[in-house]
Amino acid sequence: MGKYADKSVEGIYIWRLRSELNEALEKIDLAGVPLYVDPSKEIHGFWWLTSNPKIWSFSDIKIGEEQSYTLYNENGNKRRVFQNFLDAKIGDMVIGYEAYPVKKVVAIGRITQKNDGKAIFFEKTEGLSTPIEYLRLKEAPELKKMEFFVQPNGSLFRLTKGEFDFIMDIIREENPLKQPDTILLKYSKADFLRKVYMTEERYDVLEALLKNKMNVILQGAPGVGKTFIAKKLAYAIMGEVDDHRIEMVQFHQNYSYEDFIMGYRPDGADFKLTDGIFYRFCQVAANHPDKEYFFIIDEIDRGNMSKIFGELLMLIEKGYRGTKATLAYSGMPFSVPENLYIIGMMNTADRSLAMIDYALRRRFSFFEIEPGFNSEGFTNYQKAFANETFDALIDQIKLLNKEITEDRSLGRGFQIGHSYFCGREAAGCTDEWMRSIVEFDILPMLGEYWFDEPTRQQRWEKALRGVFDD
């Protein structure tokens, strides 16, 4: 109980506890409860920082890069809610919001220096691969008293811990963090060579090409394991098996810029500007500049590269990594991070495809993936079967590939790949399995290759089926 008095009244007032409260407190051990706040345990604040993307953008800032924000505008006048700039302390957390036309929370940051009378200093600690829409926060009852929503004029707004935690919960729903206790398996060149039937010399060339150009296309015949190799190559360069740092898509004739970078998508009765898969993955990679990230594109030659990449076709070049260009839809600056590698795959035996345009060839190195029947890895795999029928079939496939390579209308890009015969244990190497490969994979392909040469087709049908005759 106590007597109320305002600051204008002089005197001394004595407070005493109500008896029931006093009795309750006597039943609790308060010995471990400090009477005063420990000054060594600093309590950090929370802020909402708004950027005008027509002047500056959070995307212009790299992870860990310190930026200043002046306490006074260009006319020398104090910023709105000036006291907030004075109250911001080292270690305070910052929610980064971009105003119109973006209208999204796009980053998380931290105050790095107290104001020096001219500016405060902050760093960007994370860019959001999936930004949070303004309306999603504005319509939340938990944020109805948030300073920014009550009076949005200004740049730096105070957040309560509850408001900050609520916003962070939404951020993490859309931008989950990888579990820190996840144990990643190590992966080396030796692991690659055990799994992929390629010589060490060829691996060294492939790794050097990718690191030098940052963009490489694996081209080869059907069944040489291009997709398998792409993923294992990423593991080997990363030094660990981390699928969070790999993204994979498949191009097709209707794949578009809107799918890949950004575009307007239906949203109820309206349309909403939505980020594409490559744009989001670039944001993820930019958050971890010390680690390699890999974007893998299957059937890269089936897409219209100019249509899909748009203005980013220049930015994927190694010399332009980190360079910003203005995006067509949002009008905002964007760059492809320097730690992102692009691996494409294309099937050289697909007759339906037009020649790859020069714009694509200039930006990618092309690496031929050859059938690995003669590699040490496949030879060891074959020996483990100790199966005479399998040996005879592989001998016929090697002869077939020699004939395909020497055929002027085909060439080595139409050879039969080794992956048709991989992935089996000794017990699974049955005649039934081998027959199915011959009948349903290889012979139909030869029918397409030599559709106008029935005699040659029949000769190879007899040779391959003859492997299984007693």
C-alpha positions in Angstrom: 0.0 0.0 0.0 1.2 3.5 -0.5 0.1 7.1 -1.0 0.2 8.6 -4.5 1.9 11.9 -5.0 3.1 13.6 -8.2 6.5 15.2 -8.6 5.3 18.7 -7.4 4.5 17.5 -3.9 7.2 17.5 -1.3 7.4 15.0 1.5 8.4 11.5 2.5 6.1 8.5 1.8 6.3 5.1 3.4 5.3 2.0 1.5 4.2 -1.2 3.2 3.1 -4.5 1.8 -0.4 -5.8 2.1 -0.5 -8.6 4.6 -1.5 -11.4 2.2 1.4 -10.4 -0.2 3.8 -10.3 2.8 2.7 -13.8 3.8 3.2 -15.1 0.3 6.7 -13.7 0.0 7.7 -15.3 3.3 7.1 -18.7 1.8 9.5 -18.1 -1.0 13.3 -18.2 -0.7 14.5 -14.9 -2.2 18.2 -15.3 -1.3 19.2 -15.9 -4.9 17.2 -12.9 -6.3 19.5 -9.8 -6.7 18.1 -6.6 -5.3 19.7 -4.5 -8.1 20.4 -5.0 -11.8 24.0 -6.3 -12.4 25.6 -3.5 -14.5 27.9 -6.0 -16.1 24.9 -7.7 -17.8 24.0 -5.2 -20.5 20.5 -5.3 -21.8 20.4 -4.8 -25.5 17.7 -2.9 -27.3 15.8 -3.7 -30.5 15.2 -1.4 -33.5 13.4 -1.1 -36.8 15.5 0.6 -39.4 13.7 1.8 -42.6 15.6 2.4 -45.8 14.3 4.3 -48.8 15.4 2.0 -51.6 15.4 4.9 -54.0 18.4 6.3 -52.0 20.0 3.2 -50.4 19.1 -0.5 -50.1 20.1 -3.3 -47.7 21.0 -5.3 -50.7 23.8 -2.9 -51.3 25.4 -4.0 -48.0 27.5 -7.2 -47.7 27.2 -9.5 -44.7 29.4 -8.1 -41.9 30.0 -4.8 -43.7 29.6 -1.8 -41.4 27.5 1.1 -42.5 26.8 4.5 -41.0 23.5 6.3 -40.7 23.6 10.0 -40.1 21.7 11.7 -37.2 20.9 14.7 -39.4 19.4 14.9 -42.8 21.0 16.6 -45.8 19.5 20.0 -44.6 21.2 19.6 -41.3 18.0 19.0 -39.4 17.6 16.2 -36.8 16.2 13.0 -37.9 12.6 12.2 -36.8 12.4 10.5 -33.4 15.9 11.8 -32.8 16.1 10.3 -29.3 16.1 6.8 -30.8 19.4 7.6 -32.5 20.9 8.7 -29.2 19.6 5.6 -27.4 20.9 3.0 -29.8 23.7 1.0 -28.2 26.4 -1.4 -29.3 24.9 -4.9 -29.7 21.3 -3.7 -30.2 19.5 -5.8 -32.8 18.1 -4.2 -36.0 15.2 -5.3 -38.2 15.9 -4.0 -41.8 12.9 -2.8 -43.7 12.8 -1.4 -47.2 10.0 1.1 -47.9 8.1 1.6 -51.2 8.2 0.0 -53.7 9.7 -3.0 -51.9 7.7 -2.8 -48.6 9.3 -5.8 -47.0 11.6 -6.8 -44.1 14.7 -7.8 -46.0 17.5 -8.1 -43.5 18.7 -8.4 -39.9 21.5 -6.3 -38.5 23.3 -5.2 -35.3 24.4 -1.8 -34.0 28.2 -1.8 -34.0 29.1 1.6 -32.6 27.3 4.1 -30.4 26.6 7.4 -32.1 29.5 9.8 -32.4 27.4 12.9 -32.6 27.1 12.6 -36.3 25.9 9.0 -37.1 25.2 5.6 -35.7 26.9 2.5 -37.1 25.4 -0.9 -37.9 26.2 -4.1 -39.8 24.0 -6.4 -41.8 24.2 -9.9 -40.3 21.7 -11.7 -42.5 19.8 -11.0 -45.7 16.5 -12.7 -46.0 16.1 -15.1 -48.9 12.3 -14.9 -48.3 11.5 -11.3 -47.2 8.5 -10.6 -45.0 5.6 -8.6 -46.5 4.6 -5.3 -44.8 0.9 -6.3 -44.7 1.7 -9.6 -42.9 3.2 -7.6 -40.0 0.8 -4.6 -40.2 -2.3 -6.9 -39.8 -0.8 -8.7 -36.7 -2.6 -7.7 -33.5 0.6 -8.3 -31.6 2.2 -5.4 -33.5 -0.6 -2.9 -33.4 1.2 -0.6 -30.9 4.6 -0.9 -32.7 6.1 2.6 -33.0 6.6 2.3 -36.8 3.0 1.5 -37.4 1.7 4.2 -35.0 3.8 6.9 -36.6 5.7 5.7 -39.7 7.4 9.0 -40.4 11.1 8.5 -39.7 13.9 6.0 -40.1 14.8 4.4 -36.7 12.0 3.1 -34.6 12.0 1.4 -31.2 10.8 -2.2 -30.8 9.9 -3.9 -27.6 11.5 -7.3 -27.0 8.0 -8.9 -27.5 7.6 -7.1 -30.9 11.2 -8.1 -31.9 10.6 -11.7 -30.9 7.3 -11.9 -32.8 8.9 -10.5 -36.0 11.8 -12.9 -35.6 9.4 -15.8 -35.2 7.8 -14.9 -38.6 11.2 -14.4 -40.2 12.3 -17.9 -39.0 9.2 -19.5 -40.3 10.1 -18.4 -43.8 13.9 -18.4 -43.4 14.8 -21.3 -41.1 18.3 -21.7 -39.9 20.2 -24.9 -40.4 20.4 -26.8 -37.2 23.8 -26.0 -35.6 24.1 -29.5 -34.2 23.9 -31.2 -37.6 27.0 -33.3 -38.2 28.1 -33.1 -41.8 30.0 -35.9 -43.4 33.4 -35.0 -44.8 33.8 -35.5 -48.6 37.1 -35.4 -50.5 38.4 -35.9 -54.0 39.2 -39.5 -53.1 35.5 -39.9 -52.2 34.5 -38.4 -55.5 36.8 -40.8 -57.5 35.4 -43.8 -55.6 31.8 -42.9 -56.5 32.4 -41.4 -60.0 34.0 -43.4 -62.7 36.4 -40.7 -63.8 40.2 -40.5 -63.8 42.0 -38.3 -61.3 43.5 -36.2 -64.1 40.0 -35.5 -65.6 38.7 -34.5 -62.1 41.5 -32.0 -61.7 40.7 -30.5 -65.0 37.0 -30.2 -64.2 37.6 -28.7 -60.7 40.0 -26.1 -62.2 37.5 -25.2 -64.9 34.7 -24.6 -62.4 36.9 -22.5 -60.0 38.3 -20.5 -62.9 35.1 -19.8 -64.8 32.6 -20.2 -61.9 30.1 -21.6 -64.5 30.5 -25.0 -66.2 28.3 -27.2 -68.4 28.7 -30.9 -68.2 27.8 -32.3 -71.6 27.7 -35.9 -72.7 25.8 -38.9 -74.0 22.7 -40.3 -72.2 23.6 -42.3 -69.1 27.1 -40.9 -68.3 25.9 -39.7 -64.9 26.0 -35.9 -65.5 23.6 -35.1 -62.6 25.3 -37.6 -60.3 28.7 -36.0 -61.1 27.4 -32.5 -60.6 26.3 -33.1 -57.0 29.4 -35.1 -56.1 31.6 -32.4 -57.6 29.9 -29.8 -55.3 30.5 -32.1 -52.3 34.2 -32.5 -53.2 34.8 -28.7 -53.5 32.8 -28.0 -50.3 34.7 -30.7 -48.5 31.5 -32.0 -46.9 28.1 -33.3 -47.7 25.9 -30.2 -47.2 22.7 -30.2 -49.3 21.6 -26.9 -47.8 24.3 -25.3 -50.0 23.0 -26.9 -53.2 19.9 -26.0 -55.3 18.8 -27.8 -58.4 16.3 -27.0 -61.1 15.4 -28.3 -64.6 14.9 -26.0 -67.5 12.3 -26.5 -70.1 10.9 -24.5 -73.0 8.3 -22.7 -70.9 10.7 -21.9 -68.0 10.8 -18.1 -67.6 12.5 -15.2 -65.9 9.5 -15.0 -63.6 10.2 -18.6 -62.4 13.9 -18.0 -62.1 14.4 -14.4 -60.9 11.1 -12.7 -60.0 7.7 -11.9 -61.4 4.0 -11.3 -60.6 2.0 -14.3 -59.5 -1.7 -14.6 -58.7 -2.5 -13.8 -55.0 -6.2 -14.1 -54.4 -7.9 -11.5 -56.6 -4.7 -9.6 -57.1 -1.1 -10.2 -58.2 2.0 -10.2 -56.0 5.6 -9.7 -56.9 7.3 -13.0 -56.0 11.0 -13.9 -55.9 12.2 -16.7 -58.0 14.4 -19.7 -57.0 17.7 -18.3 -58.3 17.1 -14.9 -56.6 16.3 -16.5 -53.3 19.3 -18.9 -53.5 21.6 -15.9 -54.3 20.4 -14.3 -51.1 21.2 -17.4 -49.1 24.7 -17.7 -50.6 25.3 -14.0 -49.9 24.7 -14.6 -46.2 27.7 -17.0 -46.0 30.5 -15.4 -48.1 33.1 -17.8 -46.7 31.4 -20.9 -48.0 30.8 -22.2 -51.5 27.3 -22.6 -52.9 26.2 -24.5 -56.0 23.2 -23.9 -58.3 22.7 -27.0 -60.6 20.6 -26.7 -63.8 19.5 -29.9 -65.5 18.7 -29.7 -69.2 20.2 -26.2 -69.3 20.1 -26.2 -73.1 16.3 -26.7 -73.2 15.6 -23.2 -71.8 15.8 -19.8 -73.5 18.8 -18.4 -71.6 18.2 -14.8 -72.6 14.6 -15.1 -71.5 15.3 -16.9 -68.3 18.4 -14.9 -67.0 17.4 -11.5 -68.5 19.8 -8.8 -67.2 21.5 -11.4 -65.0 23.1 -13.1 -68.0 26.0 -10.6 -67.6 26.1 -10.8 -63.8 26.9 -14.6 -63.8 30.2 -14.0 -65.5 33.1 -14.3 -63.0 34.4 -10.8 -63.8 31.0 -9.3 -63.0 30.3 -11.2 -59.7 29.3 -8.7 -57.0 28.4 -6.1 -59.6 24.9 -4.7 -59.2 22.3 -4.4 -61.9 18.7 -3.1 -61.7 16.1 -5.8 -61.8 13.4 -5.4 -64.4 10.4 -6.0 -62.1 11.4 -4.5 -58.8 13.6 -1.8 -60.1 16.0 -2.7 -57.2 19.8 -3.4 -57.4 20.9 -7.1 -57.4 24.1 -9.0 -57.8 25.2 -12.6 -58.1 27.5 -13.4 -55.1 31.1 -14.3 -55.6 30.8 -17.6 -53.8 28.1 -19.1 -56.0 29.0 -21.7 -58.7 26.7 -22.7 -61.5 26.8 -26.2 -63.0 24.6 -27.0 -66.0 24.0 -30.3 -67.7 23.1 -31.0 -71.3 22.5 -34.1 -73.3 24.5 -34.1 -76.5 22.3 -36.8 -78.1 19.1 -34.7 -78.1 18.5 -33.9 -81.7 15.5 -31.7 -80.9 17.7 -28.9 -79.5 19.0 -26.0 -81.5 22.6 -24.9 -81.3 23.6 -23.3 -78.0 23.7 -19.6 -78.5 27.0 -17.7 -78.2 25.9 -15.8 -75.1 25.7 -19.0 -73.2 29.0 -20.4 -74.6 30.9 -17.2 -73.6 29.8 -17.5 -69.9 30.3 -21.3 -69.4 33.2 -23.7 -69.8 32.0 -27.0 -71.5 33.3 -30.3 -70.1 32.7 -33.5 -71.9 31.6 -36.4 -69.7 32.6 -39.7 -71.3 31.4 -43.2 -70.7 33.5 -44.6 -67.8 33.7 -48.3 -68.9 37.5 -48.1 -69.0 38.0 -46.2 -65.7 39.6 -47.9 -62.7 36.4 -47.4 -60.7 34.1 -49.2 -63.2 36.7 -51.9 -63.8 36.7 -52.7 -60.0 32.9 -52.5 -60.0 32.7 -55.0 -62.8 35.3 -57.4 -61.3 33.3 -57.5 -58.1 30.4 -59.1 -60.0 32.5 -62.0 -61.4 29.7 -62.5 -63.9 30.6 -63.7 -67.4 27.4 -62.5 -68.9 27.9 -59.0 -67.5 31.5 -59.0 -68.9 30.3 -60.1 -72.3 27.6 -57.4 -72.4 30.0 -54.6 -71.4 32.4 -55.8 -74.2 29.6 -55.5 -76.7 28.7 -52.0 -75.4 32.3 -50.9 -75.8 32.2 -52.1 -79.4 28.9 -50.4 -80.0 30.3 -47.1 -78.6 33.2 -47.4 -81.0 30.9 -47.8 -84.0 28.7 -44.9 -82.8 31.8 -42.6 -82.4 32.9 -43.5 -85.9 29.5 -42.8 -87.4 29.6 -39.3 -89.0 25.9 -38.7 -88.4 26.4 -39.4 -84.7 29.8 -39.1 -83.0 31.0 -39.6 -79.4 28.2 -37.5 -77.9 25.8 -40.3 -78.7 27.6 -43.1 -77.0 25.9 -45.4 -74.4 26.8 -44.3 -70.9 28.0 -46.5 -68.0 25.3 -45.4 -65.5 22.8 -47.8 -67.1 24.8 -50.6 -65.6 25.6 -49.0 -62.2 24.1 -49.1 -58.7 23.9 -52.9 -58.3 25.3 -55.3 -55.8 26.7 -58.7 -57.0 23.4 -60.5 -56.1 21.4 -58.0 -58.2 23.4 -58.6 -61.3 20.9 -60.9 -62.9 20.1 -61.8 -66.5 16.7 -60.4 -66.0 18.1 -57.0 -65.0 20.6 -56.9 -67.9 18.0 -58.0 -70.4 15.7 -55.1 -69.3 18.5 -52.6 -69.9 19.1 -54.0 -73.4 15.4 -54.2 -74.4 14.0 -51.1 -72.8 16.9 -48.6 -72.8 19.6 -49.4 -75.4 17.7 -50.9 -78.3 15.0 -48.2 -78.4 17.8 -45.6 -78.4 19.5 -47.4 -81.3 16.2 -47.4 -83.1 16.3 -43.6 -83.0 19.9 -43.4 -84.0 19.6 -45.6 -87.0 16.0 -45.3 -87.9 17.0 -45.2 -91.6 19.4 -48.1 -91.3 17.4 -51.2 -90.4 20.2 -53.6 -91.3 22.5 -52.0 -88.7 19.7 -52.0 -86.1 19.1 -55.7 -86.6 22.8 -56.5 -86.4 23.1 -54.9 -83.0 19.8 -56.4 -81.8 21.3 -59.8 -82.6 24.7 -59.0 -81.0 23.2 -57.7 -77.7 20.5 -60.3 -77.3 23.1 -63.0 -78.2 24.9 -62.2 -75.0 22.2 -64.1 -73.1 22.2 -67.2 -75.3 23.6 -70.3 -73.7 
